Amino acid sequence: MAKSDPIAGVSLWHEESGAFPSQKLTRDLRTDVLVVGAGISGALVAEALSAIGRGVTVIDRHHPADSSTSASTALLLFEIDKPLVVLSEKIGKEKAARVWRRSFRAMQALTEKIRRLKIDCDYKERESLLLPGKVLGPSGLRRECETRAALGLPSRIAERDELKREFNIDRPCAILSGNSAEAHPVKMARGILEKAAANGTKIFSPVEAKSIEATEKHAIVTTKSGHRIHANFVVLCCGYELPKFLVAKSHLIVSTWAAATRPQPENLWRSRALIWEAADPYIYIRTTVDGRVVIGGEDESHNDNERRAKRTPAKIARFRSKLKLLMPQIRFEDEDVEFAWSGAFGASETGLPVIGNVPGLPRVCAVLGFGGNGTTYAQVASEMIANALNGKAEPDLDLFAFGEND
Ligand SMILES: Cc1cc2nc3c(=O)[nH]c(=O)nc-3n(C[C@H](O)[C@H](O)[C@H](O)COP(=O)(O)OP(=O)(O)OC[C@H]3O[C@@H](n4cnc5c(N)ncnc54)[C@H](O)[C@@H]3O)c2cc1C
């Protein structure tokens, strides 16, 4: 394992990783849109563009969906990492409201898309439960809930009695919201890529983009093997690690941990809601279709995979003590933990992604889905880029443009 590897340990989804039908690149190419990166962001962008009739080519230096998408615990939330009241203080009320509304609509659209395209990825609509923590205590949560309700977002306060009865959680209150989901992240990304391929998208791997030249008329990506791909537009969906030709000022790469137990359906809460806390760093908990408990979080601000691997036993111990306090019925002794892994993800000061034209590179845009909501932001990016290339008005370009959150 190298220091710079993106994932340490074995993710719950690793069996789905590996070969995905893709072509070898043996010559120069011309394409309408080139998407660099075949994780969940590249998959959603390729599907959205191919669905509106654009000619799409996707390249990836590894197997599709093998990078941070395969480490994701795939809690799919419209609730972004920064609470609405906190984001309002950072970027102003009006913009924060637009970000939260956009993220809400993106989750609705993602759920509708998975259903309409019949993507087989264990996708289950769930409620989410936000517990009090150091960022928002009980009174902060009540204020957050009122602010959300004023925007028409589907959040309400669950009081202590309900938390005890429905979750066996002893806390003064929490925010219960609708419009969330869980999924198998590798099956989801690959299923979406398959739909893009059915719409005519060509997928090549392993192919690494090395450099890019862009003019007002076209962009040319040169690959590590020296082939040149001429495109009308290029969309960079390279994940947490930015290519050398992409600069985002305050982009940080941080580390995060996750673990999954053996199936224990007898110990799960009835609604199987996704649970997280208003803390920083926070932990989060979900279940899987076969009755496992997945817990993650405990982020640290470094990107060193060897250090991540060494810290895993300590992180498992932290998860255990937190679970014992929160939901003592969940089994999480060493023999119960079947998978433990850690990975890198991109972060920004506001927690918001960067989606937009790369300064100095006309015809090139990038999708940097920062924070713990990478999948929701990938859906937002796919809508924004499809609107832009389809000549449709896109009202939220300013929210995520380069220079705003990078
Ligand atoms: C442990 C963990 C838990 C997480 N949990 C959640 C969660 O619950 N919910 C959620 O929404 N998000 C979660 N995330 C974040 C989520 O995984 C990411 O935001 C998301 O997967 C990013 O997808 P992506 O397609 O942008 O990037 P990636 O999946 O990293 O894909 C980028 C692709 O680009 C390719 N690439 C990069 N550079 C080049 C190049 N120069 N040439 C060619 N190809 C290139 C890579 O090989 C890779 O396949 C989690 C992350 C981790 C690590």
The ligand as an SDF file (V2000), in Angstrom:
LIG
                    3D

 53 58  0  0  0  0  0  0  0  0999 V2000
  -15.2260    6.2680    3.6290 C   0  0  0  0  0  0  0  0  0  0  0  0
  -16.0400    7.2190    2.8030 C   0  0  0  0  0  0  0  0  0  0  0  0
  -17.4000    7.3400    3.0390 C   0  0  0  0  0  0  0  0  0  0  0  0
  -18.1870    8.2050    2.2620 C   0  0  0  0  0  0  0  0  0  0  0  0
  -19.5250    8.2330    2.4870 N   0  0  0  0  0  0  0  0  0  0  0  0
  -20.3290    8.9890    1.6860 C   0  0  0  0  0  0  0  0  0  0  0  0
  -21.7410    8.9620    1.8480 C   0  0  0  0  0  0  0  0  0  0  0  0
  -22.2640    8.3010    2.7440 O   0  0  0  0  0  0  0  0  0  0  0  0
  -22.4900    9.7030    0.9830 N   0  0  0  0  0  0  0  0  0  0  0  0
  -21.9330   10.4400   -0.0220 C   0  0  0  0  0  0  0  0  0  0  0  0
  -22.6640   11.0890   -0.7880 O   0  0  0  0  0  0  0  0  0  0  0  0
  -20.5930   10.4930   -0.1900 N   0  0  0  0  0  0  0  0  0  0  0  0
  -19.7780    9.7820    0.6400 C   0  0  0  0  0  0  0  0  0  0  0  0
  -18.4190    9.8200    0.4720 N   0  0  0  0  0  0  0  0  0  0  0  0
  -17.8680   10.7000   -0.5550 C   0  0  0  0  0  0  0  0  0  0  0  0
  -18.0470   10.0460   -1.9100 C   0  0  0  0  0  0  0  0  0  0  0  0
  -17.3960    8.7900   -1.9010 O   0  0  0  0  0  0  0  0  0  0  0  0
  -17.4420   10.9200   -2.9710 C   0  0  0  0  0  0  0  0  0  0  0  0
  -17.8890   12.2560   -2.8440 O   0  0  0  0  0  0  0  0  0  0  0  0
  -17.8530   10.4500   -4.3580 C   0  0  0  0  0  0  0  0  0  0  0  0
  -17.7080    9.0650   -4.4940 O   0  0  0  0  0  0  0  0  0  0  0  0
  -16.9950   11.1610   -5.3570 C   0  0  0  0  0  0  0  0  0  0  0  0
  -17.2870   10.6200   -6.6100 O   0  0  0  0  0  0  0  0  0  0  0  0
  -16.4620   11.1080   -7.8470 P   0  0  0  0  0  0  0  0  0  0  0  0
  -16.9990   10.4010   -9.0120 O   0  0  0  0  0  0  0  0  0  0  0  0
  -16.4560   12.5940   -7.8650 O   0  0  0  0  0  0  0  0  0  0  0  0
  -14.9730   10.6570   -7.5030 O   0  0  0  0  0  0  0  0  0  0  0  0
  -14.3000    9.2020   -7.5660 P   0  0  0  0  0  0  0  0  0  0  0  0
  -15.2090    8.1210   -7.1780 O   0  0  0  0  0  0  0  0  0  0  0  0
  -13.0170    9.3330   -6.8040 O   0  0  0  0  0  0  0  0  0  0  0  0
  -13.9990    9.0220   -9.0970 O   0  0  0  0  0  0  0  0  0  0  0  0
  -13.0450    9.8210   -9.7690 C   0  0  0  0  0  0  0  0  0  0  0  0
  -12.5090    8.9850  -10.8930 C   0  0  0  0  0  0  0  0  0  0  0  0
  -11.6360    9.8010  -11.6740 O   0  0  0  0  0  0  0  0  0  0  0  0
  -10.5400    9.0230  -12.0830 C   0  0  0  0  0  0  0  0  0  0  0  0
   -9.4330    9.9330  -12.3920 N   0  0  0  0  0  0  0  0  0  0  0  0
   -8.8290   10.8170  -11.5580 C   0  0  0  0  0  0  0  0  0  0  0  0
   -7.8790   11.4950  -12.2050 N   0  0  0  0  0  0  0  0  0  0  0  0
   -7.8690   11.0310  -13.4800 C   0  0  0  0  0  0  0  0  0  0  0  0
   -7.1040   11.3320  -14.6190 C   0  0  0  0  0  0  0  0  0  0  0  0
   -6.1330   12.2750  -14.6040 N   0  0  0  0  0  0  0  0  0  0  0  0
   -7.3540   10.6500  -15.7790 N   0  0  0  0  0  0  0  0  0  0  0  0
   -8.3310    9.6940  -15.8210 C   0  0  0  0  0  0  0  0  0  0  0  0
   -9.0830    9.3620  -14.7550 N   0  0  0  0  0  0  0  0  0  0  0  0
   -8.8590   10.0340  -13.6060 C   0  0  0  0  0  0  0  0  0  0  0  0
  -10.2650    8.1080  -10.8910 C   0  0  0  0  0  0  0  0  0  0  0  0
   -9.5660    6.9440  -11.2950 O   0  0  0  0  0  0  0  0  0  0  0  0
  -11.6730    7.8100  -10.4060 C   0  0  0  0  0  0  0  0  0  0  0  0
  -12.2050    6.6080  -10.9230 O   0  0  0  0  0  0  0  0  0  0  0  0
  -17.5950    8.9820    1.2370 C   0  0  0  0  0  0  0  0  0  0  0  0
  -16.2190    8.8800    1.0010 C   0  0  0  0  0  0  0  0  0  0  0  0
  -15.4480    8.0080    1.7500 C   0  0  0  0  0  0  0  0  0  0  0  0
  -13.9810    7.9130    1.4560 C   0  0  0  0  0  0  0  0  0  0  0  0
  1  2  1  0
  2  3  1  0
  2 52  2  0
  3  4  2  0
  4  5  1  0
  4 50  1  0
  5  6  2  0
  6  7  1  0
  6 13  1  0
  7  8  2  0
  7  9  1  0
  9 10  1  0
 10 11  2  0
 10 12  1  0
 12 13  2  0
 13 14  1  0
 14 15  1  0
 14 50  1  0
 15 16  1  0
 16 17  1  0
 16 18  1  0
 18 19  1  0
 18 20  1  0
 20 21  1  0
 20 22  1  0
 22 23  1  0
 23 24  1  0
 24 25  2  0
 24 26  1  0
 24 27  1  0
 27 28  1  0
 28 29  2  0
 28 30  1  0
 28 31  1  0
 31 32  1  0
 32 33  1  0
 33 34  1  0
 33 48  1  0
 34 35  1  0
 35 36  1  0
 35 46  1  0
 36 37  1  0
 36 45  1  0
 37 38  2  0
 38 39  1  0
 39 40  1  0
 39 45  2  0
 40 41  1  0
 40 42  2  0
 42 43  1  0
 43 44  2  0
 44 45  1  0
 46 47  1  0
 46 48  1  0
 48 49  1  0
 50 51  2  0
 51 52  1  0
 52 53  1  0
M  END
$$$$
